[in-house]
Amino acid sequence: MKTFRLWMLAATLICGASVFTSCSSDNDDNPATNPDEPQQQLADYTIIYYGHGGGNLDIWLMRNIGQFFQSDTESRKNVSICAQFKFSTLKAMQETYEDLRKNADPNNLKEVAFVESIKDCYPYAEKTTRFVVAQDADTEEAMNAAITGNLIGPDNADISRADSLTNFINWAAKTCPARKYILIMSDHGGGYLPHAELPSADAAAARQTRGVIYDNGHNGAHFTAKTLAQAISHASVRPSVVYCDACLMNTVEYHFELAPVTDYLMLSTFLVPGDGGNYTELVEALSANPDDLEQALKRFAKFSVAAWDKDHENDSDPYYHDLSIYRTADIDAFGAALKTFTDRLTDAYQNGGDEVRAKIDEVTANAYRVESEQPEFDLMNYLFGLYAALPDDVFGDASITLAKAYSNYFVQQENSKWLIENGHTVSLSVLLGCQGHYILKTEREEKKGEYDLYLYDADGKVYLLLDEDGARMELGSWQSTLDATYGQLRFDNLTGWSRWLKLNQQEPNLECFVEPYTAIWSGPKGRK
């Protein structure tokens, strides 16, 4: 019976146009559209691109923006493109240039030229540009003219402000109205960590957090799960897709915050290559599918991950990239099924006896960690591992219900060739800790490859771990608590996951790519 159920669960998881006008060059953060400018007819889609160089990505993101101009001009008859991009600080650009120059092969002229092109961005450091990609603009000169001719202020203040994004979406919707809108957030991403998404009544203080869009010109201010959802919800139009072209954003915590404000999510669990998604393909896939958005997104995701594979085909080092699409209409059913599963997990841990508890600990000790420093773990691999390790009566039909709900929720998951060949395909990530705390690994600047471990307690204290026996040194407060951060998430409100974070007594593993089911067969112990 167990074998049949495992087969069912695994099978369920696997199956699962016209004239464009230039933007205003007003010297304010959110220039108004000129009412005298001509308005084009309704397009099928408008891509709303919101990006930032993030300190070291400017030249890569310029190539991304260039892909809009390289798309077939016929495709842009029914796909409009509005973009806002803020350049990094001059210091950050110069540091990036020096780092890349030192490592560049002087005999590789293409590589040298790419590194030297970083200097082309220097005159625009900290400036923000906002423009429309004209239908017939298909040259590098046209791109440069659009970027440099539509600067909207010397700095545009803090682009991680919720109202900055809201106003840009409103501007794009008014300038290029469409039947559907695709919002792209392009920059560094950091996933979800409670100590990095602090609640605050003071909007300025709340921005000093992390998540996505790292404004390196404003003390590293970022959007959080809640401020990003707030920015989108306050806009005049609802985007059909929110696509974070950024690392580590495929976290279940972000899913549940963003689901109410969009129809589809497109996110990556692992790191995203510097090249990011291929925007030429995005424009052309959307144009070819005016009435089938899912098909367009599937085509784009498949193309982008295949392109990343091709870029790495001669690499000897492991490369792990992914891109997944989710249909938000089905997220609450997924949440309800996950709540039932979590209820039974917590009950089994408390009342199932020593043998059941030991098996749960073994699976937790070998949970599939998806990031080397942050405590983010593959959610569905973890839950499937728990089900496989325990007697049938622990979860009953809750596991099959959960697998079906997740299968309905996700549309498509693309994993790089290396992940597939090495058995490391991923779903979405979740925070996992022990006794209400979680551990962050930080690489030492002076000793690469060596890490310090920081424990963030549920009550708000931070400790430096001194040895494997649990000795620690208190460093102070992380300015909030688990209940005031994680406990306020829509995800936790619907599933009660923080109950498990507090109840669990087993520290999850600290290394990436531990086989997720090793514990079932060999039972190694992790650190308590």
DAKA-V479329 format. One record per backbone hydrogen bond with DSSP energy under -0.5 kcal/mol. NH is the residue of the N-H (numbers start at 1). CO is the residue of the C=O. E is the energy in kcal/mol with one decimal. If there is no record, write none. Layout:
nh->NH co->CO e->E
nh->NH co->CO e->E
This chain:
nh->5 co->1 e->-2.5
nh->6 co->2 e->-2.8
nh->7 co->3 e->-2.2
nh->8 co->4 e->-2.3
nh->9 co->5 e->-2.7
nh->10 co->6 e->-2.7
nh->11 co->7 e->-2.5
nh->12 co->8 e->-2.3
nh->13 co->9 e->-2.1
nh->14 co->10 e->-2.3
nh->15 co->11 e->-2.6
nh->16 co->11 e->-0.6
nh->28 co->26 e->-0.9
nh->35 co->33 e->-0.5
nh->37 co->34 e->-1.9
nh->43 co->177 e->-2.0
nh->44 co->78 e->-1.1
nh->45 co->78 e->-2.0
nh->46 co->180 e->-1.9
nh->47 co->80 e->-3.1
nh->48 co->46 e->-0.5
nh->48 co->182 e->-3.5
nh->49 co->47 e->-0.7
nh->49 co->82 e->-3.1
nh->50 co->48 e->-0.5
nh->50 co->184 e->-2.7
nh->51 co->49 e->-0.5
nh->51 co->84 e->-2.9
nh->52 co->186 e->-1.9
nh->53 co->86 e->-2.2
nh->56 co->53 e->-0.9
nh->57 co->53 e->-2.7
nh->61 co->57 e->-2.8
nh->62 co->58 e->-2.2
nh->63 co->59 e->-1.3
nh->64 co->60 e->-1.9
nh->65 co->61 e->-2.7
nh->66 co->62 e->-2.2
nh->67 co->63 e->-1.2
nh->67 co->64 e->-0.8
nh->68 co->64 e->-0.8
nh->68 co->65 e->-1.1
nh->69 co->65 e->-1.0
nh->70 co->66 e->-1.3
nh->71 co->67 e->-0.7
nh->71 co->68 e->-0.8
nh->75 co->72 e->-0.8
nh->76 co->72 e->-0.9
nh->77 co->74 e->-1.6
nh->78 co->75 e->-0.9
nh->80 co->45 e->-2.8
nh->82 co->47 e->-3.0
nh->83 co->131 e->-2.8
nh->84 co->49 e->-2.5
nh->85 co->129 e->-2.5
nh->86 co->51 e->-1.8
nh->87 co->127 e->-2.6
nh->93 co->89 e->-2.2
nh->94 co->90 e->-2.7
nh->95 co->91 e->-2.3
nh->96 co->92 e->-2.3
nh->97 co->93 e->-2.5
nh->98 co->94 e->-2.3
nh->99 co->95 e->-2.4
nh->100 co->96 e->-2.5
nh->101 co->97 e->-2.6
nh->102 co->98 e->-1.9
nh->103 co->99 e->-1.0
nh->104 co->100 e->-1.1
nh->106 co->104 e->-0.7
nh->108 co->105 e->-2.0
nh->109 co->107 e->-1.1
nh->112 co->108 e->-2.5
nh->113 co->109 e->-2.4
nh->114 co->110 e->-1.9
nh->115 co->111 e->-2.2
nh->116 co->112 e->-2.5
nh->117 co->113 e->-1.5
nh->118 co->115 e->-1.5
nh->119 co->116 e->-1.4
nh->120 co->117 e->-1.2
nh->121 co->118 e->-1.8
nh->122 co->119 e->-1.1
nh->124 co->121 e->-2.0
nh->125 co->122 e->-1.8
nh->126 co->88 e->-1.7
nh->127 co->124 e->-2.4
nh->128 co->153 e->-1.1
nh->129 co->85 e->-2.8
nh->130 co->150 e->-2.3
nh->131 co->83 e->-2.4
nh->133 co->81 e->-2.3
nh->134 co->132 e->-0.9
nh->137 co->134 e->-1.4
nh->138 co->136 e->-0.9
nh->143 co->139 e->-1.9
nh->144 co->140 e->-2.7
nh->145 co->141 e->-2.2
nh->146 co->142 e->-2.1
nh->147 co->143 e->-2.4
nh->148 co->144 e->-2.7
nh->149 co->145 e->-1.8
nh->150 co->147 e->-0.8
nh->152 co->128 e->-2.5
nh->159 co->157 e->-0.7
nh->161 co->158 e->-1.6
nh->165 co->161 e->-1.4
nh->166 co->162 e->-2.4
nh->167 co->163 e->-2.5
nh->168 co->164 e->-1.6
nh->169 co->165 e->-2.6
nh->170 co->166 e->-2.3
nh->171 co->167 e->-2.4
nh->172 co->168 e->-2.8
nh->173 co->169 e->-2.6
nh->174 co->170 e->-1.9
nh->175 co->171 e->-2.6
nh->176 co->172 e->-3.1
nh->179 co->43 e->-2.2
nh->180 co->44 e->-1.2
nh->182 co->46 e->-2.5
nh->183 co->181 e->-0.6
nh->183 co->241 e->-2.7
nh->184 co->48 e->-2.8
nh->184 co->182 e->-0.6
nh->185 co->183 e->-0.5
nh->185 co->243 e->-2.7
nh->186 co->50 e->-2.4
nh->186 co->184 e->-0.6
nh->187 co->185 e->-0.5
nh->187 co->245 e->-0.9
nh->190 co->211 e->-3.0
nh->191 co->211 e->-0.6
nh->191 co->247 e->-0.6
nh->196 co->193 e->-1.4
nh->197 co->194 e->-1.5
nh->203 co->201 e->-0.8
nh->206 co->202 e->-2.5
nh->207 co->203 e->-1.1
nh->208 co->205 e->-1.4
nh->209 co->207 e->-2.3
nh->210 co->196 e->-3.0
nh->212 co->223 e->-1.0
nh->213 co->188 e->-1.5
nh->215 co->213 e->-1.0
nh->215 co->221 e->-2.7
nh->216 co->214 e->-1.5
nh->218 co->215 e->-2.1
nh->220 co->215 e->-1.0
nh->221 co->215 e->-0.8
nh->221 co->218 e->-1.5
nh->222 co->207 e->-2.2
nh->223 co->212 e->-2.3
nh->228 co->224 e->-2.5
nh->229 co->225 e->-1.8
nh->230 co->226 e->-2.4
nh->231 co->227 e->-2.4
nh->232 co->228 e->-2.0
nh->233 co->229 e->-2.6
nh->234 co->230 e->-1.6
nh->235 co->232 e->-1.3
nh->239 co->237 e->-0.6
nh->240 co->181 e->-2.2
nh->241 co->181 e->-1.4
nh->242 co->264 e->-2.2
nh->243 co->183 e->-3.1
nh->243 co->241 e->-0.5
nh->244 co->242 e->-0.6
nh->244 co->266 e->-1.7
nh->245 co->185 e->-2.0
nh->245 co->243 e->-1.0
nh->246 co->244 e->-2.0
nh->248 co->270 e->-1.8
nh->249 co->246 e->-0.7
nh->249 co->268 e->-0.5
nh->250 co->268 e->-2.3
nh->251 co->249 e->-2.0
nh->252 co->429 e->-3.0
nh->255 co->251 e->-2.1
nh->256 co->252 e->-1.8
nh->257 co->253 e->-1.0
nh->258 co->254 e->-2.5
nh->259 co->255 e->-2.3
nh->261 co->258 e->-1.9
nh->262 co->259 e->-1.2
nh->263 co->239 e->-0.7
nh->264 co->240 e->-1.4
nh->265 co->326 e->-1.9
nh->266 co->242 e->-2.1
nh->267 co->324 e->-1.9
nh->276 co->273 e->-1.5
nh->279 co->277 e->-0.9
nh->282 co->278 e->-1.6
nh->283 co->279 e->-2.3
nh->284 co->280 e->-2.1
nh->285 co->281 e->-2.7
nh->286 co->282 e->-2.4
nh->287 co->283 e->-2.4
nh->288 co->284 e->-1.9
nh->289 co->285 e->-0.7
nh->289 co->286 e->-0.9
nh->290 co->287 e->-0.5
nh->292 co->289 e->-1.0
nh->296 co->292 e->-1.7
nh->297 co->293 e->-2.5
nh->298 co->294 e->-2.6
nh->299 co->295 e->-2.3
nh->300 co->296 e->-2.2
nh->301 co->297 e->-2.8
nh->302 co->298 e->-2.5
nh->303 co->299 e->-2.2
nh->304 co->300 e->-2.6
nh->305 co->301 e->-2.2
nh->306 co->302 e->-2.0
nh->307 co->303 e->-2.1
nh->308 co->304 e->-2.0
nh->309 co->305 e->-2.3
nh->310 co->306 e->-2.2
nh->311 co->307 e->-2.0
nh->312 co->308 e->-1.3
nh->312 co->309 e->-0.6
nh->313 co->310 e->-1.0
nh->315 co->312 e->-2.0
nh->323 co->414 e->-2.2
nh->324 co->267 e->-2.8
nh->325 co->412 e->-2.9
nh->326 co->265 e->-2.5
nh->327 co->409 e->-3.1
nh->328 co->263 e->-2.1
nh->328 co->326 e->-0.7
nh->329 co->263 e->-0.5
nh->330 co->327 e->-1.7
nh->331 co->328 e->-1.9
nh->334 co->330 e->-1.5
nh->335 co->331 e->-2.7
nh->336 co->332 e->-2.5
nh->337 co->333 e->-2.1
nh->338 co->334 e->-2.3
nh->339 co->335 e->-2.2
nh->340 co->336 e->-1.9
nh->341 co->337 e->-2.1
nh->342 co->338 e->-2.7
nh->343 co->339 e->-2.8
nh->344 co->340 e->-2.0
nh->345 co->341 e->-2.1
nh->346 co->342 e->-2.7
nh->347 co->343 e->-2.0
nh->348 co->344 e->-2.4
nh->349 co->345 e->-2.2
nh->350 co->346 e->-1.7
nh->351 co->347 e->-3.0
nh->352 co->348 e->-2.3
nh->357 co->353 e->-2.3
nh->358 co->354 e->-2.5
nh->359 co->355 e->-1.9
nh->360 co->356 e->-2.2
nh->361 co->357 e->-2.4
nh->362 co->358 e->-2.0
nh->363 co->359 e->-2.0
nh->364 co->360 e->-2.4
nh->365 co->361 e->-2.6
nh->366 co->362 e->-0.7
nh->366 co->363 e->-0.7
nh->367 co->364 e->-1.6
nh->369 co->367 e->-1.0
nh->369 co->511 e->-0.6
nh->370 co->376 e->-2.5
nh->371 co->376 e->-0.6
nh->376 co->374 e->-2.2
nh->377 co->430 e->-2.4
nh->378 co->368 e->-3.0
nh->379 co->377 e->-0.5
nh->379 co->428 e->-3.0
nh->382 co->378 e->-1.8
nh->383 co->379 e->-2.4
nh->384 co->380 e->-2.6
nh->385 co->381 e->-2.3
nh->386 co->382 e->-2.0
nh->387 co->383 e->-2.3
nh->388 co->384 e->-2.6
nh->389 co->385 e->-1.6
nh->390 co->386 e->-1.1
nh->390 co->387 e->-0.6
nh->394 co->391 e->-1.7
nh->395 co->391 e->-0.6
nh->396 co->392 e->-2.4
nh->398 co->395 e->-2.2
nh->399 co->396 e->-0.7
nh->401 co->397 e->-2.6
nh->402 co->398 e->-2.2
nh->403 co->399 e->-2.5
nh->404 co->400 e->-2.5
nh->405 co->401 e->-2.3
nh->406 co->402 e->-2.6
nh->407 co->403 e->-2.3
nh->408 co->404 e->-2.1
nh->409 co->405 e->-1.5
nh->410 co->406 e->-2.6
nh->411 co->325 e->-2.8
nh->412 co->325 e->-1.2
nh->414 co->323 e->-2.7
nh->415 co->413 e->-0.5
nh->416 co->321 e->-2.5
nh->420 co->416 e->-2.1
nh->421 co->417 e->-2.9
nh->422 co->418 e->-1.6
nh->423 co->420 e->-1.3
nh->424 co->419 e->-3.2
nh->429 co->250 e->-2.6
nh->430 co->377 e->-1.9
nh->432 co->375 e->-1.5
nh->434 co->437 e->-2.4
nh->435 co->504 e->-2.7
nh->436 co->501 e->-3.1
nh->437 co->434 e->-2.3
nh->438 co->456 e->-1.4
nh->440 co->454 e->-2.9
nh->441 co->373 e->-2.9
nh->442 co->452 e->-2.6
nh->444 co->447 e->-0.5
nh->444 co->450 e->-2.9
nh->450 co->447 e->-1.9
nh->452 co->442 e->-2.6
nh->454 co->440 e->-2.8
nh->454 co->452 e->-0.5
nh->455 co->463 e->-2.8
nh->456 co->438 e->-2.8
nh->456 co->454 e->-0.5
nh->457 co->455 e->-0.7
nh->457 co->461 e->-3.1
nh->460 co->457 e->-1.7
nh->462 co->476 e->-2.7
nh->463 co->455 e->-2.3
nh->464 co->473 e->-2.7
nh->465 co->453 e->-2.7
nh->465 co->463 e->-0.6
nh->466 co->471 e->-3.2
nh->467 co->471 e->-0.9
nh->470 co->467 e->-1.3
nh->473 co->464 e->-2.2
nh->475 co->462 e->-3.3
nh->476 co->462 e->-0.9
nh->478 co->460 e->-3.0
nh->482 co->458 e->-2.4
nh->485 co->481 e->-0.9
nh->485 co->482 e->-0.6
nh->486 co->482 e->-0.6
nh->487 co->482 e->-2.3
nh->488 co->485 e->-1.4
nh->489 co->486 e->-1.8
nh->493 co->489 e->-2.3
nh->494 co->490 e->-1.8
nh->495 co->491 e->-1.9
nh->496 co->492 e->-2.5
nh->499 co->496 e->-1.7
nh->500 co->496 e->-0.6
nh->500 co->497 e->-1.0
nh->501 co->497 e->-1.6
nh->502 co->498 e->-1.8
nh->503 co->499 e->-2.3
nh->504 co->500 e->-2.4
nh->507 co->505 e->-0.5
nh->507 co->527 e->-0.7
nh->509 co->364 e->-0.8
nh->513 co->369 e->-1.3
nh->514 co->511 e->-0.6
nh->518 co->515 e->-1.5
nh->520 co->517 e->-0.9
nh->521 co->517 e->-0.9
nh->521 co->518 e->-0.8
nh->522 co->518 e->-2.9
nh->523 co->518 e->-0.7
